[in-house]
Each structure stands twice: as C-alpha cells, then as structure tokens.
Amino acid sequence: MVETEKTLENTSVTLSVTGIRLFQELILDYSGIHLDEAKCSSLAPVISRYLLKKNFNSFEKYYRFLRRNSHTEVEIRELISYVTINETSFFRNPAQFTVFKDHVLPDITTERFNKKQNLKIWSAGCATGEEPYSIAITIREKLPFLEKWNVEILATDIDYNVIKKAEKGIYNRRALRNVSGSRQEKYFSKVGNQYELNQNVREMVTFREFNLKQAAYPISGEGNWDIIFCRNVIIYFDRDFTTQIVDNFSQCLDEKGFLFLGHSETLLGISEMFSMVDFGNTHIYKKKNDVINETPPVKLKQQSKSIRSEYANRDVLSRKTSKRNGVALTNGSLANKSFVSKTKKPKNANDFNVGAGTVDGKTLINYYLAKGKSAADTGNYASASECYQKVLDVDPLCVEAHFFMALVSENLSEIDRAVEAYQKTIYIDESCVLAHFNLARLYRLAGNQRDAVREYKNTVRKLQQFSEDEEIKFSGGFSVRLINEIC
C-alpha cells in the first residue's frame, strides 16, 4: 500500500499519514488531548517546523527518538505547549467574574458566617496565570475582613514553562485589556512596556504542574474544593476523557461546590452530577443537591427588530462578492439564493418544547447548540446538523450555528453546503477568522487557487487584530500564531 505524503514547501520535512497518526496518538496517550484528523492535518505545517527545530526530517524518527529517550515527558510537554494556547487575559469572560463576585462568593461567605472561614479554589489549566490572579483580585475586593479568612488558590497546568512564567506575574498590555484603569493602578506596576502584578496578589496563588490525566487529583489541605475553574480546557478532550475529568472534579468538590467552564463548553450528555445555573448572559455549574442563593439573572440585550429584519431580508450570496464566492466545488454549483430562502422565519418560542416544558427562544438556542456539539463530538453529524438547523429556524443570524453547520457539513461531505454556511458566517460576522480560514482550505482542496489565496489573505488580515497567542473564536484551541504559520 502506497502511503500518501504531504510535502511542505521551503522545507525538507514530509509528514506522512502515519506520522500524523503517531503524533495524534502520542498527544492523546500522554495528556488526553484529542486532536481530530482535520486539526492534525491543519497542524501539519506547524509540526513540521517543530521537527526542523529539533533536527528531525520525519515524525516517525522523532517518535522513535522519544521511545528511547529518558527525557520523553519533557519533550512531549514542549510539543504540547507548541501546538496549544498558552496565554489568556485577566478577567476573561467578565460576565463569569461578575457571577463569581456577586453570587458565588456571597453564597459561600453567608453560609460560613459562623463557621470555619475557609475558601478553597482550584484553577485547573491556568496557563500563564491570568485566571487565578483575577480570582485573587476579586476576592481581595469582595471578601469582607479578608485577614480572617483562610484563602487557598491552587493553579495548575500541564506545561511547566507557563507555570514558571505565571509565577513571575509579568504581563504585556494586551493581557490587561479587561482590567480597568483603577485596577491597573492598584494592582500593577509598570516595568518598561510590561506590567508586574503586586506581591500581595501573587502570594495568594500557589502554582503547580499537573496533568489532568493523572489518577490522583489535588485536594485542599482543608478538605474538598469550594470552586473549580476549568475554562476552555475540556474543548481539547474527547467525550470519554471529558466525562472522566468531570467525574474527578465532582469527587474533589465540596457538596455545595461550583464548577466554572468556558462559555462554549457544556456538560449536556457528559455528566448528571451538576446542575446548570443560568444567569442570562452566562452560566456556571453547581454540584447537585443544593440551590444557589441567586438574585434574578441579568437579561441579555437583544438586537432591535428593525436591525434584525434588515439583515434577514438581505441576499447573502448575491452581495458584491457573490461572483467570486459562488464557485462550484463539486459537479454541482453553489446556488445564488437568498439567505431567507434558506432559513425559515424565526418562530415564536411557544412553538417549541424541550423536555417537559415550553422554553423561551434563548434557552432553546442554547439547548440545541449544546445538543449539536454533543452529537458532533460522538460523530453523529447528521443529528448535529438537525440541531443547528433548529437554532437557525429560531435565529437566522446565529453566527455559531452557521459556523458549526459548516463544520458538520464538511464531515458529511456536503462541501457546497459547507461553503455556503461559511459564507453566511462571514456575512454576519466578517471578523470570524476561522470561517475565512476554512473557506480558503476548501477552495484550495477544490483546486480554486484564486479564491483560496483571497481567503488566506483575508485570514491573515483579520489575524493582525489579535495578539500572537490569543485564542481564535470557534478554533477549539488554535492560537493566532499557529494559524499564521499555517497560512
């Protein structure tokens, strides 16, 4: 059997199908991080540059080197660091920190008013430390009589290098983009063009290297954790490993404990040990058998009907760029049809029932987005496609539904439909980097070099708006640096 090879221009490295699979298995076995075939294929140029850096001309040779090298673990950790995101920002997803400050902390402090005043928080997958330090700042600002409390904040990550960087507490300006001027003055000192976090905040956090695939999860010296933050981490893992992690979290969480996940991460179909607490513009999870003392959630602001109607009645595929975008990829062609003709008029929320009761439109959208992701994660792409279509029946302008509809269409080999969905994504949100990037990839695979080059250029232009290590929307783990290298 002749093996297909991918030859990279301007290098002597070739990545064979076997090499890519070895890479995939190596990362999965060590860390539980699941990189599907599409992501591995997209990472091929990045892996090749890494191999050149290590002076290997094939991944097979590098793999054999790892098998007989006593420093295998160090090497694998470096490889994982190279292909994943290692930086975030302070107070990322501000809505969740508002919930942490205004709901979760008061819930815990009220319950322990006349008890032993311990507060135990674990930030799992802390990267360069912005999250645990944001937690520490929030506690300093919110907790009354802080000196009377025994506050323990543990921050862990699989990457030793980012742990060392986090301990130093020195950041660039972009990492502070969600930090107000008054907070910057109070908690940071400017050192050249960098910002150093004050010692009184840094000393509140203990950093430790930890692999979530390990059997024994850390426990606080005072018992189980009150809160676990594990945001934008489980997106890297397959369903089985995610289930295992969440089960482990449940075992080491207090009976009234809280779990914070990333805004796009869900426990739907993963675990029944937690209840979702919805605050309107964000949600968190609480270990079952208790109810949070919650004030009414803040409602999301809705776009005005006039704006939504204006966009809903525009012809997406016949806009100025339609001649270039409406390109046949298979024997069929992309129909130059209007957006509205492809998406039904939004229905009244009362037309829908999920489970036993009638739900509002927003809840319905969140339900089917989560259900679609769950179906896609298990390879049931047809079911996922149906879920995303149900979202679009309610909200034809839902960017997330169009983007993930495109991805599942690719997996169903419905390439024309995938292209159309990416085009609609871009029309609604032109800044969606991954839509440009994936559209370029499909054009290239179809031999349409002109449009592929155009979309790759659009991708690079959009990437200039972000910092090098910033996470790209819907990427599931690709940083700006990685996508720039691939382009």
SULBEL-V747959 format. One record per backbone hydrogen bond with DSSP energy under -0.5 kcal/mol. CO is the residue of the C=O (numbers start at 0). NH is the residue of the N-H. If there is no record, write none. Layout:
CO/NH  CO/NH
This chain:
3/16  4/6  5/14  7/10  12/7  13/15  14/5  15/19  16/20  17/21  18/22  19/23  20/24  21/25  22/26  23/27  24/28  25/29  26/30  26/31  26/32  27/31  31/237  32/34  33/35  35/39  36/40  37/41  38/42  39/43  40/43  42/46  43/47  44/48  45/49  46/50  47/51  48/52  49/53  50/55  51/54  56/13  57/61  58/62  59/63  60/64  61/65  62/66  63/67  65/68  68/71  70/74  71/75  72/76  73/77  74/78  75/79  76/80  77/81  78/82  79/82  79/83  88/91  92/95  92/96  93/97  94/98  95/99  96/100  97/101  98/102  98/103  99/104  102/106  103/107  104/108  105/109  106/110  107/111  109/112  111/114  115/117  116/149  118/120  118/151  119/225  119/226  120/153  121/123  121/228  122/124  122/155  125/128  125/130  128/132  129/133  130/134  131/135  132/136  133/137  134/138  135/139  136/140  137/141  138/142  142/145  144/147  145/148  148/150  149/118  149/151  151/120  151/153  152/205  153/122  154/207  155/124  155/125  156/209  157/159  158/162  159/163  160/164  161/165  162/166  163/167  164/168  164/169  165/168  168/196  170/194  171/174  171/175  172/175  173/176  174/89  175/178  177/179  179/183  180/184  181/185  182/186  183/187  186/197  188/195  190/193  193/190  194/170  194/196  195/188  197/200  197/201  198/202  200/203  201/204  203/152  204/206  205/154  207/156  209/211  210/213  214/216  219/222  222/219  224/253  225/257  226/121  227/229  227/259  228/123  229/232  229/261  232/235  233/236  235/33  237/241  238/242  239/243  240/244  241/245  242/246  243/247  244/248  245/249  246/250  247/251  248/252  249/252  251/224  253/256  256/286  257/227  258/260  258/284  259/229  261/264  266/269  266/270  272/287  274/285  275/277  276/283  278/280  278/297  281/278  283/276  284/258  285/274  291/293  303/307  304/308  305/309  306/310  307/311  308/312  310/313  313/315  313/338  315/318  318/321  320/323  320/324  321/325  324/326  331/329  332/334  334/336  336/316  337/341  338/341  338/342  347/350  348/351  351/358  352/354  353/356  356/353  359/363  360/364  361/365  362/366  363/367  364/368  365/369  366/370  367/371  368/372  369/373  370/374  371/375  372/376  373/377  374/379  375/378  378/380  379/383  380/384  381/385  382/386  383/387  384/388  385/389  386/390  387/391  388/392  389/393  390/393  390/394  392/346  394/397  396/398  397/401  398/402  399/403  400/404  401/405  402/406  403/407  404/408  405/409  406/410  407/411  408/413  409/412  412/414  413/417  414/418  415/419  416/420  417/421  418/422  419/423  420/424  421/425  422/426  423/427  424/428  428/431  430/432  431/434  431/435  432/436  433/437  434/438  435/439  436/440  437/441  438/442  439/443  440/444  441/445  442/447  443/446  446/448  447/451  448/452  449/453  450/454  451/455  452/456  453/457  454/458  455/459  456/460  457/461  458/462  459/463  461/464  462/465  466/469  467/480  468/86  469/479  471/474  477/471  478/482  479/483  480/484  481/485  482/486
